[in-house]
Every structure is written in structure tokens, then in C-alpha cells.
Amino acid sequence: MPLTVREITCKSALTKTGGFLSAYTHSLQPYTGCIFQCPYCYVQALPVHQYHGGLWGEYVDVKMNAPKQLAQELARLKSRGKPVRVFLSSATDPYQGAESKYRITRGCLEAFAADPPDLLVVQTRSPMVRRDFDLIKQIKHCVLSMTLETNDDLVRRRLTPRVPSVSHRLKTLEAAMATGLTVQVTVSPMLPNDPVAFADLLKDRCHRVIVDTYFDGDGAGGKRTERLGIRRLYAQYGYETWYAPDAHHILLKTLKEVMGADRIGFSKEGFSTVEDLSGHT
Ligand code: SF4
């Protein structure tokens, strides 16, 4: 199916947040929709997709005015003395293909650089983020958080074929560390992996790792993931033992042994303590 791209105007840039992201005041989605089409993506079950129509992964709405709108909202919040801790993004990837043309995320980072928030987490699976390392470095209390769900590129190709390769993301992490950014890896959701090899790859490529699972992180104790048919997808490739509430224990233990327990977080609590990490900047 061809990708449908629409240019739209948003009424607001920042969205008040809570629940899993209760450590943040707002999330920011420069786009609606996501070409990475992860089969487990919980956004497919949210009203933002269900009212949109179309198949998940086959449309992208570009919020053309998001940077300008964001600058106004930041000024308003800060003039009222409100805390501003932003998660960019929770329902789209800010560095999917459309960003190379539209540069909406970059425009938002420019607004943050001009008027820094108390905390900004840039969450992506895409090596395209490298283009904006200059801006990320300028923003105080900004963390680059890259998702890497597995060390095994065959698993990645089977389960999330549209997502950038493991090697590209590892190279991006290396570049981020070399640039002096504060870097977090989110193994979220954890996919089948080799724990020892995975921990070895991550130990020098980030400051901290957060592990999350379908059962702890999908907001419904794994029921949302079940409805999306991920159990069947795993069975297709013989990954059944990885679809269990305790499947992450070995990786978590190995990461703590290799990297030190203070550099490892888990699920909601891990996402909530990122503020400590921004002290690296
Ligand atoms: S990258 Fe994130 S928003 Fe995009 S499909 Fe995957 S999980 Fe969903």
C-alpha cells in the first residue's frame, strides 16, 4: 500500500500526559501515524488511530505548525511558572521518513533550544536523529533515548521489518556518545535476544538501559498485545518461550551484572527516573 501523507494544522503541540508517562508533564507528537508499523504498537488501539481510519503504518499526518505552536505554548507555560517535562514522542516516531522533508521535529528542537524545558526526552528508533545532534546537545536537560528491542537483526527483520537495522542504531548510539549527548537505550518492548551479546553491545554505547515488556508496559497487563495477535506472530517463528511475563529476567540480570544495577531501569519506574540521567549533560 502506498503511504498517504497529509499536511495538517494542529490546535496544540503539547499534550498533557500521565499514566505510564506520569513523570512527564507533556508529550509532543510532530506527526500522526508512523511508517515503522511495529506490529505490537499500542497506538493502533488508541482513538488517535481508530478515528483516523486507514491502516496503521500507511498514513502520516504532518503537523505543519507544530514548531510555532510549541514556541507559544512553551512561553505561556513558563510565564506561569509551570514545570515542562516533555516526552518526544509517545505515539509516533519523530524521525520517520517524512521528517527528512518537513523537518517538523527539528523545528520543535529549535523552539526547545530557544526556551529550554525542565526535561526533554527525544525517543526514536531512527538513525535520522543524528542530523539533529547539534540541537540536542544545545538543549539543557535533554536525553536522547533510542529504542533497540533486540541485538538480533534476524528477529528485527522477522518481527519489525520496517524498523531501522540493529547495526544502524548501534552506530547512531556510538555517534551520540562521541558527540557528548546523554544517551539512554530503551529495550522496549524486549524482543527475543541473546542477553550476554546484547549487554556487551550496549555497555559502552549508552549511559543507561531501560527494559520493558508487553506485560508490564502495554498499559493493560499484556491484554492489548494479546489482542494485536503478537502471541501468534511469535509462534510463527518458534519464539513462544519469549512470550511470557518473566522472559525479561535473564536480560535484566545480565545487564545489571555487565553494566551495574544503577545503569539499568525497568518499565514505568525506569522511564520515570530519566531525570537523574539528564545530570550527565
Ligand atoms: S516506532 Fe513507535 S509509534 Fe512507530 S509503529 Fe513503532 S512503536 Fe508505534
Residues whose N, C-alpha, C, O or C-beta is under 5 A from the ligand:
A	BS01	SF4	C34 F36 Q37 C38 C41 A91 T92 D93
